[in-house]
Amino acid sequence: MPAAKKAKKGLKENIASTISGFSGLMGVFSSWTVCHNVCTAAIALLAIIGITVTGMPLLFLQSVAVPFWTAAVILLIVLLILKWRKMGCLSGKMLLLNAGLVVMGTPFGTQFRQLFWLVGGALVFAAAFSFVKGKVGRR
C-alpha cells in the first residue's frame, strides 16, 4: 500500500474514532451523577489551591444536558450508518462502548434510570470484555 494512501486511511480512522469518542463523551456528560462528580472535583481542586466555592460551579451544564445527549445520539446514529455502509474503518467494539455510554447517560425518565444504567452498563461491559478477549487471544 502506498505511503500516501496509508496516511490518508490513518487520517480517516483518526477522524472516525474521534467522532465516535465524542459521541460517547457527550452521552456521559449528560448523566447527573457524572456532572455532579465533575462539579465536586472542581470544588475540591479549587479548594486545594485556596479558593472557596459554595454551591455547584458547573450547575449551568445541567440546563444543556438534553442538547448534549441529543448531539451524542445523532453522532452515534451517523457513525452506525457509516459502519453499516462499510464506509471508513470504524471499530465495532468502540461503537458498542459508545452506544452503552449514550444509553447510560440518558437524561430522561427518572423512573427508568436504573434500567438505562443496566442496559448501558451491559453494553460497556460487553465492549470491554470483547476488547480484552481480543488482546488476550492474540498472545
C-alpha positions as MATLAB code, in Angstrom:
seq = 'MPAAKKAKKGLKENIASTISGFSGLMGVFSSWTVCHNVCTAAIALLAIIGITVTGMPLLFLQSVAVPFWTAAVILLIVLLILKWRKMGCLSGKMLLLNAGLVVMGTPFGTQFRQLFWLVGGALVFAAAFSFVKGKVGRR';
ca = [
       0.000    0.000    0.000;
       1.500    3.388   -0.964;
       2.503    5.666    1.895;
       0.136    8.479    0.837;
      -2.858    6.144    0.730;
      -1.865    4.621    4.069;
      -1.568    8.093    5.647;
      -4.969    9.095    4.241;
      -6.535    5.923    5.631;
      -4.930    6.639    9.020;
      -6.373   10.148    8.989;
      -9.866    8.797    8.219;
      -9.554    6.289   11.053;
      -8.431    9.015   13.457;
     -11.329   11.269   12.483;
     -13.852    8.431   12.806;
     -12.545    7.337   16.203;
     -12.513   10.946   17.434;
     -16.141   11.418   16.398;
     -17.027    8.088   17.991;
     -15.327    9.043   21.242;
     -17.003   12.456   21.188;
     -20.369   10.713   20.803;
     -19.810    8.623   23.915;
     -18.441   11.574   25.844;
     -21.493   13.691   25.087;
     -23.766   10.931   26.408;
     -21.801   10.501   29.598;
     -21.711   14.214   30.404;
     -25.488   14.345   30.336;
     -25.714   11.957   33.261;
     -26.470   13.750   36.520;
     -24.087   11.716   38.635;
     -21.176   12.316   36.319;
     -21.969   16.020   36.205;
     -22.204   16.077   39.986;
     -18.853   14.293   40.324;
     -17.189   16.748   37.933;
     -18.572   19.657   39.981;
     -17.350   18.085   43.197;
     -13.904   17.538   41.684;
     -13.820   21.164   40.513;
     -14.694   22.355   44.022;
     -12.006   20.094   45.523;
      -9.391   21.298   43.038;
     -10.229   24.924   43.742;
     -10.072   24.221   47.499;
      -6.588   22.741   47.108;
      -5.319   25.985   45.612;
      -7.110   28.050   48.272;
     -10.292   29.171   46.527;
     -13.506   28.513   48.411;
     -16.615   27.871   46.329;
     -20.106   27.437   47.700;
     -22.676   25.654   45.616;
     -22.060   23.862   42.379;
     -19.900   25.848   39.951;
     -20.834   23.728   36.931;
     -24.586   23.597   37.573;
     -25.172   25.522   34.334;
     -24.294   22.306   32.442;
     -27.496   20.702   33.737;
     -29.528   23.030   31.517;
     -27.704   21.794   28.410;
     -27.770   18.078   29.265;
     -30.524   17.281   26.762;
     -28.848   19.064   23.803;
     -25.511   17.365   24.611;
     -27.206   13.984   24.808;
     -29.134   14.661   21.587;
     -25.880   15.549   19.823;
     -24.342   12.307   21.117;
     -27.273   10.268   19.788;
     -27.113   11.980   16.386;
     -23.358   11.400   16.112;
     -23.796    7.781   17.153;
     -26.507    7.248   14.526;
     -24.276    8.782   11.840;
     -21.401    6.507   12.850;
     -23.660    3.442   12.894;
     -24.850    4.274    9.368;
     -21.240    4.676    8.239;
     -20.367    1.312    9.801;
     -23.417   -0.336    8.237;
     -22.479    1.008    4.781;
     -18.860   -0.062    5.353;
     -17.615    3.491    4.828;
     -14.401    4.069    6.712;
     -12.761    1.866    9.268;
     -14.889    2.024   12.391;
     -14.332   -0.292   15.329;
     -17.457   -2.217   16.260;
     -16.164   -2.519   19.812;
     -15.829    1.246   20.168;
     -19.278    1.807   18.683;
     -20.698   -0.685   21.187;
     -18.881    1.086   24.027;
     -20.142    4.495   22.889;
     -23.683    3.183   22.488;
     -23.521    1.922   26.072;
     -22.278    5.287   27.327;
     -25.035    7.124   25.456;
     -27.683    4.785   26.903;
     -26.232    5.186   30.411;
     -26.312    8.959   30.068;
     -29.953    9.204   29.002;
     -31.262   12.341   30.737;
     -34.950   11.360   30.520;
     -37.156    9.039   32.526;
     -36.068    9.152   36.122;
     -38.259    6.118   36.839;
     -36.264    4.126   34.261;
     -32.813    5.423   35.246;
     -31.698    2.058   36.691;
     -32.816    0.307   33.515;
     -30.787    2.715   31.367;
     -27.760    2.206   33.604;
     -28.177   -1.576   33.488;
     -28.556   -1.773   29.695;
     -25.807    0.787   29.053;
     -23.516   -0.878   31.576;
     -24.083   -4.246   29.932;
     -23.119   -2.763   26.545;
     -19.998   -1.141   28.015;
     -19.074   -4.403   29.771;
     -19.604   -6.393   26.546;
     -17.371   -3.978   24.622;
     -14.663   -4.059   27.298;
     -14.836   -7.856   27.507;
     -14.615   -8.149   23.723;
     -11.622   -5.794   23.658;
      -9.763   -7.670   26.404;
     -10.627  -11.037   24.850;
      -9.198   -9.857   21.526;
      -5.984   -8.650   23.171;
      -5.514  -11.840   25.212;
      -6.388  -14.058   22.241;
      -3.536  -12.611   20.152;
      -0.855  -13.761   22.572;
];
